[in-house]
Amino acid sequence: MNRFVRMAVLTVSMLGLAACASSGGSTTYNEPAKQQQATRMDSDDAYMARVEAYARRRGIDLTWVNPPKKIVAKQE
């Protein structure tokens, strides 16, 4: 009987500690807003020119379906 009571107390204690550890956490912490830099997507013309010149030298007909983009700072 004594063994059963000890196991019951140990089990209840472990469940109680697990419940306390999982409550709260990141749901109560509000991260400060990050400053977003003013940027925009622009086609990477220099890269496209290098690839097109290389393709022309090899005799390959090149068609850009999804031209490469780069992130650049906005000018206000």
C-alpha positions in Angstrom: 0.0 0.0 0.0 2.8 2.4 0.9 4.4 1.7 -2.5 1.2 2.5 -4.3 0.8 5.8 -2.5 4.4 6.8 -3.3 3.9 6.1 -7.0 0.6 8.0 -7.0 2.2 11.1 -5.4 5.2 10.9 -7.8 2.9 10.6 -10.8 0.7 13.5 -9.7 3.8 15.6 -9.0 5.3 14.9 -12.4 2.0 15.7 -14.2 1.7 18.9 -12.2 5.3 20.0 -13.0 4.7 19.2 -16.7 1.6 21.3 -16.8 3.3 24.2 -15.2 6.2 24.0 -17.6 4.0 24.1 -20.7 1.8 27.0 -19.7 2.7 30.5 -20.8 5.9 30.6 -22.7 6.2 32.4 -25.9 2.4 33.3 -26.0 2.9 35.8 -23.3 6.1 37.4 -24.7 5.6 40.1 -27.4 8.7 40.6 -29.5 9.4 44.2 -30.3 8.6 45.2 -33.9 11.6 45.1 -36.2 12.5 48.0 -38.4 12.1 47.0 -42.0 14.5 48.5 -44.4 13.0 50.1 -47.5 14.0 47.6 -50.2 12.6 46.4 -53.5 13.2 43.6 -55.9 15.0 44.5 -59.2 16.1 42.3 -62.0 19.8 41.5 -61.9 20.8 42.9 -65.3 24.6 42.5 -64.8 24.1 38.7 -64.1 21.7 38.4 -67.0 24.2 40.1 -69.4 27.0 37.7 -68.4 24.9 34.6 -68.8 23.5 35.8 -72.2 27.0 36.6 -73.5 28.3 33.2 -72.4 25.3 31.5 -74.1 25.8 33.5 -77.3 29.5 32.4 -77.4 28.4 28.8 -77.1 25.6 29.2 -79.7 22.8 28.6 -77.2 19.4 30.4 -77.7 18.5 31.7 -74.2 15.0 32.7 -73.1 14.5 34.0 -69.5 11.3 32.6 -68.0 12.0 33.7 -64.5 14.7 36.4 -64.7 17.0 36.6 -61.6 16.1 39.2 -59.0 18.2 41.0 -56.5 17.2 43.1 -53.4 18.2 46.8 -53.7 17.6 49.7 -51.3 14.7 52.0 -52.2 15.6 55.5 -53.1 13.2 58.0 -51.7 
